[in-house]
Amino acid sequence: MFEDIVDDVFEVELSGRTFKVCFTMNSLEVLESHGPNLDDMQGRGLPVYERSLTMLWAGTRDFHKEVSREELGRLMRPWQLSAVNNILDQAIVAAYTPKKKVEKEPATGNPTGS
């Protein structure tokens, strides 16, 4: 199911547990429904801790539905904030960056060399 977004999946380690982070339409909808819009979040309109935790929770929804926002908040330490924000930024950029497909050119000439 997720093979087409493999390059958009990032990992965050919190208290010895690894969480996959990916911003799909599902996770962006969760983010939108649980806070201000993404423009406000990127514009740093929310307090930094709330913004980071909300984005992390939304970004983990496709792979870790069982993990609550509160649990992520217990696992994440303040000293990890910069690294987590860096990963979240990368994941958001990856979500909005179109993937280029390489078109195969038709073969020309004789592949056997004769």
N, C-alpha and C positions, 0 to 999 in steps of 0.2 A: 504494500500500500504506500509506503513512504520512499520507495526506491527513486522516484523522480525528484525528491528534495534532499537527497543525501548530502549534497554540498551545502545546504542551508542549515544543517543540524550542528549545533555547538554543544559543548559539555561544560558544566559547572560542577565543581566538587565542593560540597558543604559538609563539614563534620564527618568526613570519610565516606560520604555517599555521593554518587555521581548522578546528575540529572541532565537529561537532554533538553536543550532549548532550541525551539524553532518557531518562527512566527508565520503561521499559516493563516488563512482566512478565518479558521475556527478560533485560533488563539487571539487574533486581532479583534474579533467580535467579542470575545470574553473581556479583553482589555477595554474595549469601548463601553461595554455594559457595566463595568465595575469601576468607572472613574471617568476623568475628563478625556477629551479626545487626544489622539496621539500627538497632534501639533502642540497642545498644551504640555504634554509630558516631555516632548523633546525640547520645548522652550523653557523647560525647568520651572514651570508654574507651580508644581507640587513640591512639598518638602522632599528633599533628596531621599530619605529613607522610605517614605511612602511610595514614591515614584519607582524606586528600584525594586522594592518588594512586590509591588503590583505588576510591574513588567515581567519580573522573574516568574511569578506565579502564572501569569497568562501565557508566557512563552513555554512553560513546561506542561501545559494542559493536554496536548496531543499525546504525550508519552507517559505522563504521570498524573492521571486524573485523580488518583487516590490521595495525593499529597495536597494538604490544605495550605492556604496562604500563611496561616499561623504556624504550621509546622516548618515551612521554609524560613519564617522569621526566627524561629528557635534555633535552626541549624546554621543560619548565616551569622557571621561575626562582623562587627563594624570594620575590622581591619581588612575584610574581604571586599568591601564596597567598591573600591576602585577597579579591582579585577573583574568583579561581576558586572559592573557597568560597562566595562570595555567589551565583554562578551555579549552583553545585551545590545550594545551599539552595533557590533559586527553582525549579529543575528538580524537586526532590523534592516540594516543595509543589504544583507543577502536576500531578505524577503522581497525587497523592492527593486532588486537588480535583475533585469531580464537575463535569462540564460541564452547564450548563443549556440545554435546548432550548426555543426559543420556539415555543409551539403557536400555529398560525395560527387565528384565530377565523373562524368561518363568515361569509361576506359577508352583510350585511343591506342591504335596500333595493335600489334599482335603480342599478347602476354607471354607467348613461348619464345619470343625473340627470333622466330624464323620467318 
